[in-house]
């Protein structure tokens, strides 16, 4: 039975080059023989092409050395064409020997040079769709963990070669967001002006046509500090029964107890690029009687560094977040996260990078925001008296939600306020900084084309909203489809009657008399 090391960087085998190469050869052979994942990214087609190309070259060389095999095959073809009567076994395939059926002519993973392995590695954008689709992932005996194996290869390469300063900066979204928020007008000019975009492409490698995250001066951390001051002042005033106890439905039988106090791990994108999502999350949670805390200083979850192969840097950030969040977990708080990539990182990758009881406790307590809201709803603790309702909604399922296999909870909570949901289950093609780079941007649009087409408005059909849990997917969908996709929690906040700012312009209430499904 094979065993996947995954991202357990403390395991001595993780940094053993011979062990890594043996695992690459083993997994590449399994993937080459299966080929189920040919459509998810460029890595698999390139892998198949490289191995098949070597097999074809060997076959050609073999046939050149044995012309009698080609002559015999041609003779059999001629005889078959000259027959007037149907041959025995008509309707069946008849094999012809050309030499490629000989095992020694077939190429394998170990025939690839390291630079060819690099080609396969660099085409992967860590969508993680291998996990829900591959039949051989752990606990299968073959233990195929393609995404983490590729990250392990990148980690070795990064230790050897280092990370260029430009990529180090791109993989630090919190630093970029904090600096940009100090002078948002200047930062926006730098990301929207054609001349500065040309310079950005030359210096940082960011494609000049790639739409970049929005920049705000009113960040979520600033809003939270003001909200806390107002909240403390309000807590000293008497509250009405309606404010203290929102209307809720009866809990379903057998539903487990859900903590009514949470820590919001808001993520870099929400803090600096989508602060309205953070505000909506707090408003919806508090409206439903949930105590919300936002401890600081939160840092990046570490996925940008991890995707680039900087496992040491990712582990450094992970340790900081674990140290910040673990005391809250010990006090019974659930950690809710409004970004699928960050919740995936906290739940599945952090405890591998930082293998401690504290990191495992934080991972266990971490939960996608919409999953938490859905569980509250099942427990009968969601106020479902919505002053506003929507018609039909298009909902894009992020890949990193599908990988977590928690269900499509964004869709499920949207059902509370809409007439119906149209599900779009296609990869957006973004993946963090991967799609931003000039060498990857055209491919990212190609891989995200189906998602963009699915989210486009259809002539003659009305749509009240476009939604996705992932802010980066929303960015790419806007570039590919021209639609502004909102986080489901923003739609819930709107349905409750909260002010959601400019997001309201992208929401169309249901007609009077319509009912939500």
N, C-alpha and C positions, 0 to 999 in steps of 0.2 A: 504494500500500500504506500503510495507516494504521500509526501507531506509538503504543504506549501509554507514557506517561511513568511510569506507576506511582507509586512513592513516591520517585522520585529528586528529593529536595528541593533538590539542588544545581543542577538544570537550571533555567535562567532561565524557561523556559516554565511550570514548575510553579506559579509565583506570578503568572503573567500571567492576569488575570481574563477577558480576551477569549478567550484560548486555552482556558481552562477551560470557559467557557460554550459555545464551539463544540464541544468534545469531549462535553460533557453532551448537547447537542442531537443530535449524531451517534449516540452510543450509545443514547440514549433512543429514537430512531427505529428503530434495529435491534431493540432489545428489544421495542418495541411491535408491530413487524411479525412477530416470532418467537413470543413468548408462551410459550416452553417452560418458563420458570422461575416460572410463576404460583403454584406451591404451596410455595415455599421460605420466603417471609417476606411481610410486609405491603407491602414496597416495590413489588414488581411489580404486584400488584392495584391499588394506589393509582395507580401510573403509568398503567396501562391505563385506569383509570376517569377520570382527569383528561383524558387526550387524547381518549378516546371521548366524554366529556361535551362537549368543545368541538366535536367533529365533529357530534354530535347537535344542538347548539344552532345550528350553521351550517346544517344540513339543514333544521331547523324554520323558520329565518328565510328560507331560500331558497324553501321550499314556500309559505310565507305570501305571498311576493312573486310567486309563479308558480302561482296556483290552477289554471291550465289543466293542469298536470302531474298534480295530484291527481285532477282530473276525468277525464282520459284514463285514468289507472290504474283508477279505479272503473268506467269504461265497459268496459275490457277484462276486469275481474273478472266483471262481470255477463254479458258475452258467454260467457265460459268456463263459468260456472255454468249457462247456459241451453242449452248444447250437449247433444244427446242422444247423438251419436256420439263415441267417443273421439277426441281431437285427435291430430294427427300428433306423433310423438315422445313418446307416452305413457310415463310412467315417468321422464322427465327433468325436471330443475328448469327452470321457466320464469321468467326474470328479469323484473321489473317496474321501470320507471324511476321513481325518486322523487327523483333528483337527487344522492343521496349517493355515486353512483359517479363523480361529477365530481371530478377531482383537486384542484381549488381548494377544495373543501369539506372535505377531510380535514385534520385538525389534526396538528401535528408537535411535536417536542420544543421547538422554539424558540418555540412559542405559550405555554409555561408560564411564569408569573411566578416570580421567585426564591423567593417564599414557598411556592409550590407545589412547587418543586424541594426546598425544605427539608422538606416533608411526606414526600416520597419518601425522602429521605436518612435522616430520623430513624426510619423504620420498619425500616431495615436493622440487623440485629444481627450482621453479619459472620460468618455461619456458614461462608462461603467455598464453599458448595455450587455456586455459579455455575461454579467452575473445572472440576470433574469432569463437569458436566452441560451447560455451554454449548458449542455446536459452533464458536463464533466467537472463543474466547480465543486469545491469541498461542500459536503462530506463525501463526495464520490471518491472512489479509490484512486482515481487518476489525479485528483486535486489540482485541476487546471485553474490557475489564478493569473490570467493573462495581463490584466491592468496593473496589478502590483508587481508582477515580474518585470514589466517594462519600466516601472518606476524604480525598481531595484537596479536595473541596467543603467538608467539615467543617474542614479545615485553614485554608482561606481565612476561613471564618466565625469560627473561633477566634482568628485573628490580628486580625480586626476587633473582635470583641466580648469576647475574653478568656474565661477559664474561671471560673465561680463557685467561691468557696472550698470549698463543700460537695463539689462534684464533684472538685476538686483532691485533697481528702482521700480520697474514695472510690477514686480512681484511683492511690492510693499504698498498695497492699496490704502492702508490707514495713514501712512506718511503722506502719500499723494493727496488724499482727501483732506487731511488736516491743513496742509500748506495751501491747497486750492481754496479752502473755505475762508482763509484770512483775507484774500483779495479775489472774491468770486468773479467780479466783472472782468478783471485782468485775465484770470484763468480761463473764463469762457471765451474771451477773445483769442487766447492762445490755442484753444481747441477747435475754433470755428473759422479762423482766418486761413485762407488758402496758403499764404506764404509761410505762416507759422506751422501749418500742417506739413508742408514740404520739409521744413526744418526738423519737425518732430520725427518724420519718417527717416531722415538721414541720420539723426542723432540716436533716437531710441528704437528705430525699426518699426514704429507703428504706422500701418498703412494709412496713407493720406485720406482715403475715402471711408475709413472705418468710423462709424458713429460711436462716440465715446459717452460714458456716463455723464449725466447732468451734474452741474456744480452748484452748490447752495451755500449761502452765507448763514442761513438759519438752519444749522445742523440739528440732528436729533439730540446729541448731548446737550446743546444749549437749550433746546426746547424742554428736555427732561428736567434740567435744573430749575427752570421757571415753573414747570408743572409741579415739581416737588414743593416749591414754596407755596403755590396756590393750594396744593393738596393739604399741607400742614395747617394752613389757615382755615380751610374748609372743615378739617377734622375737629377743630375747636368749636365749630358752630353746630347747633342741633340739626339733625337730618330727619327727613320725613320717612315714613315706612316704605313708601314707593321707591325712594332713593336707596334705602338700605337693602331692600329685598326685591330685586327685579322679578317680574313674572316669569315663571318657569313651568315646564311640563313635568309630569311624573317620571321618575327614572325607570328605565327598562329593567326587567327582572334579571338578576345575575350579573349586572354591570359592576365592575370593580370600583372601589373608591378612588376618586381623583383628587389630588391635592388642590386646595383653593388658594395656594400662594405659589407664585412663580418668580423666577429670575429671568428677565429678558436678555438673552445674548443677542444683541441687536445686529451685529455684523457690520463690517466696514461699509458695504454698499448702502445699507439703511442709514447708518450714521451720517454719511457725507453726501450720498448721491440720491437716495430715496427716503428722506426723512419723513415724508408723509406716511409711508408704510409703518414706521415705528410709532408715530402718533396714533394711527388708526389701531394698531395692535393694543396699545395701552388703553385707548378709549373703549374698545370692545371688551377687553378683559375686565377692566374696572367696572364697566356697566353691568357686567354679569357677576359681580361680587368677588372677583379674583384680586387678591393683593399682588401688586406688581412691584418688583424691585429691579433696579438697574445699577449694579455695583460697577465701580470703575477703579483702576483703568482697565477696560477690556482691550484686548489686542486682537489682531487678525487670527482666524482659526488655524491658519497655516497652509491651507490648500494651495495657494499660488506658489509658495516655495516648494511644496511637495511635488506638484505637477512638473516643476522644473528640475526635479532631482535633488534639490537641496534638503535632504531629509534631516540633517543636523539643524538647519535653520527652522524647519517646520517643527521639530521636536522642542526647540527653544521656546517658540511661541506657545506650543501646546502646554508646556510646563507652567508658563505664566498664567494661562487661562485656568488650568487645573487648580493652581494655588489660589486663584481668586474665587473660583466657583465651588470648590469642595466644601468650605465651611457652610455655605448656604445649603448644599445638599444634605449635610449632616443635620441641619435644622429642619429638614423635611420639605424643602423647596424643589419644585420641578423646574428644569431649565427649558424654556421654549425658544425656538429659533425660527425666524421668518424667512430663511433662505435654505433651499434644499441642499446645495453644495456644502454649506457650513454645518447643517445638521448632520449630513452624511459624514463629514470630517470629524465632528465631535463624537458621534455615536460609534463609528467603525474604525477610523484611522488613528485617532488620538491614543486609544488604549494599546495600539500596537507600537506606535512610536515611543510612547512613555508607558512602559509596562509596570504600573504600580497599582496598589489597591485604590488609591485616590483617583487615578485616571479612570479606572474601571467603574468606580462609583459615579463619577461625573458622566461617563458615557451612558450608563444605565439610566440616569436621571434626565438625560437630554432627549428632547422630543421636538419634532417639527410643529410649528405653531398651529397649523390647520388640523393636524392630528390631535393635538391637545383640545382644540375647540370642538372637534367632532366628538371626542370622548366626553367632554362636558355636556354636549347635547344629548348623548345617549344616557347620561346620568340624570337628565331632566333639569340641568342647571344652566340652560341657555334661555334667555328671554327671546321669545319668537314673536313678539308683537312689534313688527317692523312698519313704521309709518310710510316708508318708501319700498316699492317693489320693482323688480326688473322683468323684462320679457325674456327672450331666449339669450343665452350667454354662450360664447365660445371659450372653451377652457383648454389651454395647452398644458400637457402633462410633462414636467421637466424630467429629463433622464435620471437625475439623481434622486427624484422621488420614486421612480419606478424601481431603481436599484435597491432602495430601502425596503421595498415590499411591505409597505404599511397601508396600502390601498390609496385611492385617489381622493384624499381628504379635502383638497381644495375644491374639487367638484362637489363633494358631499355637503360641504358647508354652504356652497353657492346655491344648492337646491333649496335651502331655507328661504331664499329671497328671489328666486327666479322661476319662470314658467318651465324652463327646461335647459339642459346643458348639451352642447355639441362638443364631443371630446376629440382633441387632436393629439394623437400619440406618435409624434415624430420628433426627432432630435432637432434642436434649433441650430446646432453647429457652432455654438459660441465657445464654450469652455474657457472661462477666465481670460488669460492673456494670449492663449494660443491663436484665437481668431484675429487678434489685434495686429499680429506681426505681418509685415508686408508679404512674406513668403507663404503665409497660410490663409490670408483673408479671402482670396478667390475661392479656395477649396471650402472654406467655412460657409460661404454663401451657397455653394453647391450642395453640401451636406444638409444645410438647413432649408433647402428649397421646398421640400414637401411640407414642412411645418409652416412655412410662410404661405404657401398656397392654401393650406387648410384654414389658416386664420384670416385670409382675405374675405371681405364682405362679398356675398353672392348677390348678383343682380336680382332684384325682385323679392329678396328676403330681408326681413328686419332683424337687427341684432342689437341688443341693449348694451352689451359690453364684451370686451375681449379680456381674458384673464390668464395669468400664469403666476406660479409661486416664485419664479426665478427672475430677478431684476435683469440679469445679463441676457437671459433668453428673451425677455421683453424688448431689450435693446436691439437684438438681432432680428426679432420679428418686426419691429418698427422699420428697420432698414430693408428687410426683404418683402414686407407686406404693406407697410404704411399704416399699420394699426398700432394704437397705444394700448398695450396689455397691462392691466392693473393687478396687483396682488389681491387675492380673494378677501383678505381682511380689510382692505380699503373699501371694497364693495359692501361688506357687512357694516362698516362704520357709516357709510353713506345711507344704507338702508335704515339704520337706527336714527338717522337725522343729524349726525355729526357733520361738521364742516370739514370736507376733505380737500379743500383748496382747488387747484386747477384740475385735479383728477375728476371732479364732477362734470367737467366739460365733455368727458369721454363716456359718460353714463346716460342712458336714455331710460327714464322710468317707464314701467308698464302703463298701458292706457287705463283710464278709469274703468273700473269694473273687472279688469283682468285679475286673475288669481295666480299666485306663485305656486310652483310645484315643490 
